[in-house]
């Protein structure tokens, strides 16, 4: 039972980390685009 709960917690953590990484990549691209536009 404890192992299953731990596995579920790991899945949630991995999913949260993946979502955060994706959102960071997306916001990072937008920031870079904005900076490039300011330079021009």
GULUMKOL-343648 format. One record per residue: residue in one letter; x negated, y, z negated of N, C-alpha, C, O, CB in turn. Coordinates in Angstrom, 2 decimals, always signed. Each point is the difference from the previous one (the first is absolute). Glycine has a CB too. Layout:
# GULUMKOL-343648
+----+---------+---------+---------+---------+---------+---------+---------+---------+---------+---------+---------+---------+---------+---------+---------+
| aa |     n_X |     n_Y |     n_Z |    ca_X |    ca_Y |    ca_Z |     c_X |     c_Y |     c_Z |     o_X |     o_Y |     o_Z |    cb_X |    cb_Y |    cb_Z |
+----+---------+---------+---------+---------+---------+---------+---------+---------+---------+---------+---------+---------+---------+---------+---------+
|  A |       X |       Y |       Z |       X |       Y |       Z |       X |       Y |       Z |       X |       Y |       Z |       X |       Y |       Z |
...
+----+---------+---------+---------+---------+---------+---------+---------+---------+---------+---------+---------+---------+---------+---------+---------+
# end
This chain:
# GULUMKOL-343648
+----+---------+---------+---------+---------+---------+---------+---------+---------+---------+---------+---------+---------+---------+---------+---------+
| aa |     n_X |     n_Y |     n_Z |    ca_X |    ca_Y |    ca_Z |     c_X |     c_Y |     c_Z |     o_X |     o_Y |     o_Z |    cb_X |    cb_Y |    cb_Z |
+----+---------+---------+---------+---------+---------+---------+---------+---------+---------+---------+---------+---------+---------+---------+---------+
|  X |   -0.84 |   -1.20 |   +0.00 |   +0.84 |   +1.20 |   +0.00 |   -0.88 |   +1.26 |   +0.00 |   +0.25 |   +0.94 |   +0.75 |   +1.58 |   -2.20 |   -1.98 |
|  X |   -2.85 |   +1.25 |   +0.39 |   -0.87 |   +1.18 |   -0.07 |   -0.74 |   +0.18 |   +1.32 |   -0.19 |   +1.13 |   +0.47 |   -0.08 |   -1.45 |   -2.95 |
|  X |   -0.15 |   -0.79 |   +3.08 |   -0.72 |   +0.10 |   +1.28 |   +0.88 |   +0.61 |   +1.07 |   -0.47 |   +0.79 |   +0.82 |   -0.92 |   -2.77 |   -1.44 |
|  X |   +2.68 |   +1.60 |   +0.64 |   +0.90 |   +0.53 |   +1.01 |   +0.22 |   +1.50 |   -0.21 |   +0.03 |   +0.77 |   +0.96 |   +1.10 |   -3.00 |   -0.78 |
|  X |   -0.99 |   +2.64 |   -1.43 |   +0.17 |   +1.42 |   -0.29 |   -1.25 |   +0.77 |   +0.44 |   +0.10 |   +1.10 |   +0.54 |   +1.44 |   -1.65 |   -2.49 |
|  X |   -2.69 |   -0.03 |   +1.70 |   -1.26 |   +0.65 |   +0.39 |   -0.08 |   +0.12 |   +1.52 |   -0.41 |   +1.04 |   +0.52 |   -0.73 |   -1.94 |   -2.59 |
|  X |   +1.54 |   -0.15 |   +2.76 |   -0.04 |   +0.03 |   +1.47 |   +0.94 |   +1.07 |   +0.53 |   -0.34 |   +0.72 |   +0.94 |   -0.21 |   -3.17 |   -0.88 |
|  X |   +1.74 |   +2.57 |   -0.66 |   +0.95 |   +1.03 |   +0.43 |   -0.59 |   +1.38 |   -0.25 |   +0.13 |   +0.89 |   +0.84 |   +1.80 |   -2.43 |   -1.33 |
|  X |   -2.56 |   +1.73 |   -0.65 |   -0.59 |   +1.29 |   -0.32 |   -1.11 |   +0.34 |   +1.00 |   -0.13 |   +1.15 |   +0.42 |   +0.68 |   -1.48 |   -2.87 |
|  X |   -1.34 |   -0.67 |   +2.82 |   -1.07 |   +0.22 |   +0.97 |   +0.59 |   +0.42 |   +1.35 |   -0.52 |   +0.91 |   +0.65 |   -0.93 |   -2.60 |   -1.84 |
|  X |   +2.54 |   +1.03 |   +1.59 |   +0.64 |   +0.35 |   +1.28 |   +0.46 |   +1.46 |   -0.03 |   -0.21 |   +0.74 |   +0.96 |   +0.95 |   -3.13 |   -0.62 |
|  X |   -0.11 |   +2.78 |   -1.45 |   +0.49 |   +1.38 |   -0.11 |   -1.17 |   +0.98 |   +0.07 |   +0.08 |   +1.03 |   +0.67 |   +1.88 |   -1.82 |   -2.06 |
|  X |   -3.05 |   +0.47 |   +0.69 |   -1.17 |   +0.88 |   +0.01 |   -0.57 |   +0.12 |   +1.41 |   -0.32 |   +1.10 |   +0.46 |   -0.19 |   -1.75 |   -2.83 |
|  X |   +0.38 |   -0.48 |   +3.05 |   -0.57 |   +0.01 |   +1.36 |   +0.90 |   +0.82 |   +0.92 |   -0.49 |   +0.79 |   +0.81 |   -0.57 |   -3.05 |   -1.19 |
|  X |   +2.37 |   +2.06 |   +0.27 |   +0.93 |   +0.75 |   +0.85 |   -0.11 |   +1.49 |   -0.28 |   -0.03 |   +0.80 |   +0.93 |   +1.59 |   -2.77 |   -0.88 |
|  X |   -1.62 |   +2.35 |   -1.32 |   -0.09 |   +1.41 |   -0.36 |   -1.31 |   +0.59 |   +0.52 |   -0.01 |   +1.12 |   +0.53 |   +1.42 |   -1.53 |   -2.58 |
|  X |   -2.50 |   -0.32 |   +1.92 |   -1.30 |   +0.49 |   +0.48 |   +0.03 |   +0.16 |   +1.51 |   -0.53 |   +0.98 |   +0.53 |   -0.63 |   -2.10 |   -2.46 |
|  X |   +1.76 |   +0.16 |   +2.62 |   +0.07 |   +0.07 |   +1.47 |   +0.82 |   +1.21 |   +0.43 |   -0.39 |   +0.72 |   +0.91 |   +0.18 |   -3.23 |   -0.76 |
|  X |   +1.35 |   +2.73 |   -0.80 |   +0.83 |   +1.14 |   +0.35 |   -0.73 |   +1.31 |   -0.26 |   +0.08 |   +0.93 |   +0.79 |   +1.97 |   -2.28 |   -1.31 |
|  X |   -2.77 |   +1.42 |   -0.60 |   -0.73 |   +1.22 |   -0.33 |   -1.11 |   +0.24 |   +1.03 |   -0.22 |   +1.13 |   +0.43 |   +0.72 |   -1.46 |   -2.89 |
|  X |   -1.19 |   -0.75 |   +2.86 |   -1.07 |   +0.13 |   +1.00 |   +0.57 |   +0.50 |   +1.32 |   -0.59 |   +0.87 |   +0.64 |   -0.70 |   -2.71 |   -1.76 |
|  X |   +2.42 |   +1.29 |   +1.52 |   +0.62 |   +0.42 |   +1.27 |   +0.41 |   +1.47 |   -0.07 |   -0.26 |   +0.76 |   +0.93 |   +1.09 |   -3.11 |   -0.53 |
|  X |   -0.19 |   +2.74 |   -1.50 |   +0.44 |   +1.39 |   -0.12 |   -1.21 |   +0.94 |   -0.03 |   +0.06 |   +1.10 |   +0.54 |   +2.01 |   -1.84 |   -1.78 |
|  X |   -3.16 |   +0.30 |   +0.59 |   -1.22 |   +0.84 |   -0.03 |   -0.56 |   +0.16 |   +1.41 |   -0.41 |   +1.09 |   +0.39 |   -0.11 |   -1.88 |   -2.74 |
|  X |   +0.51 |   -0.31 |   +3.11 |   -0.51 |   +0.07 |   +1.37 |   +0.85 |   +0.97 |   +0.82 |   -0.52 |   +0.82 |   +0.75 |   -0.35 |   -3.19 |   -0.91 |
|  X |   +2.19 |   +2.25 |   +0.01 |   +0.90 |   +0.86 |   +0.78 |   -0.19 |   +1.46 |   -0.39 |   -0.11 |   +0.85 |   +0.87 |   +1.78 |   -2.73 |   -0.69 |
|  X |   -1.71 |   +2.18 |   -1.48 |   -0.15 |   +1.39 |   -0.42 |   -1.39 |   +0.51 |   +0.38 |   -0.16 |   +1.17 |   +0.34 |   +1.77 |   -1.54 |   -2.25 |
|  X |   -2.61 |   -0.51 |   +1.87 |   -1.35 |   +0.39 |   +0.38 |   -0.05 |   +0.41 |   +1.46 |   -0.65 |   +0.99 |   +0.35 |   -0.29 |   -2.53 |   -2.06 |
|  X |   +1.63 |   +0.79 |   +2.57 |   +0.03 |   +0.33 |   +1.43 |   +0.67 |   +1.35 |   +0.20 |   -0.47 |   +0.83 |   +0.78 |   +0.54 |   -3.27 |   -0.17 |
|  X |   +1.04 |   +2.67 |   -1.32 |   +0.71 |   +1.26 |   +0.14 |   -0.89 |   +1.16 |   -0.44 |   -0.04 |   +1.05 |   +0.65 |   +2.25 |   -2.22 |   -1.02 |
|  X |   -2.93 |   +0.98 |   -0.74 |   -0.88 |   +1.06 |   -0.49 |   -1.09 |   +0.30 |   +1.02 |   -0.31 |   +1.16 |   +0.26 |   +0.77 |   -1.85 |   -2.64 |
|  X |   -1.05 |   -0.37 |   +2.96 |   -1.06 |   +0.20 |   +0.99 |   +0.55 |   +0.73 |   +1.22 |   -0.66 |   +0.88 |   +0.55 |   -0.51 |   -2.95 |   -1.36 |
|  X |   +2.38 |   +1.71 |   +1.25 |   +0.60 |   +0.68 |   +1.14 |   +0.20 |   +1.47 |   -0.32 |   -0.27 |   +0.87 |   +0.84 |   +1.42 |   -3.00 |   -0.13 |
|  X |   -0.66 |   +2.42 |   -1.92 |   +0.23 |   +1.38 |   -0.40 |   -1.30 |   +0.79 |   -0.02 |   -0.04 |   +1.15 |   +0.44 |   +2.00 |   -1.88 |   -1.79 |
|  X |   -3.03 |   +0.12 |   +0.85 |   -1.30 |   +0.68 |   -0.05 |   -0.51 |   +0.26 |   +1.41 |   -0.56 |   +1.06 |   +0.27 |   +0.05 |   -2.15 |   -2.48 |
|  X |   +0.69 |   +0.12 |   +3.11 |   -0.46 |   +0.16 |   +1.38 |   +0.75 |   +1.15 |   +0.66 |   -0.58 |   +0.78 |   +0.76 |   +0.03 |   -3.24 |   -0.62 |
|  X |   +1.86 |   +2.57 |   -0.41 |   +0.79 |   +1.08 |   +0.59 |   -0.47 |   +1.35 |   -0.52 |   -0.04 |   +0.97 |   +0.76 |   +2.01 |   -2.51 |   -0.55 |
|  X |   -2.32 |   +1.63 |   -1.50 |   -0.47 |   +1.26 |   -0.57 |   -1.30 |   +0.44 |   +0.67 |   -0.21 |   +1.18 |   +0.26 |   +1.31 |   -1.75 |   -2.45 |
|  X |   -1.98 |   -0.41 |   +2.47 |   -1.29 |   +0.33 |   +0.62 |   +0.23 |   +0.59 |   +1.40 |   -0.71 |   +0.92 |   +0.41 |   -0.42 |   -2.76 |   -1.73 |
|  X |   +2.09 |   +1.31 |   +2.05 |   +0.28 |   +0.49 |   +1.35 |   +0.83 |   +1.27 |   -0.11 |   +0.35 |   +0.59 |   +1.02 |   -0.43 |   -2.93 |   -0.06 |
+----+---------+---------+---------+---------+---------+---------+---------+---------+---------+---------+---------+---------+---------+---------+---------+
# end
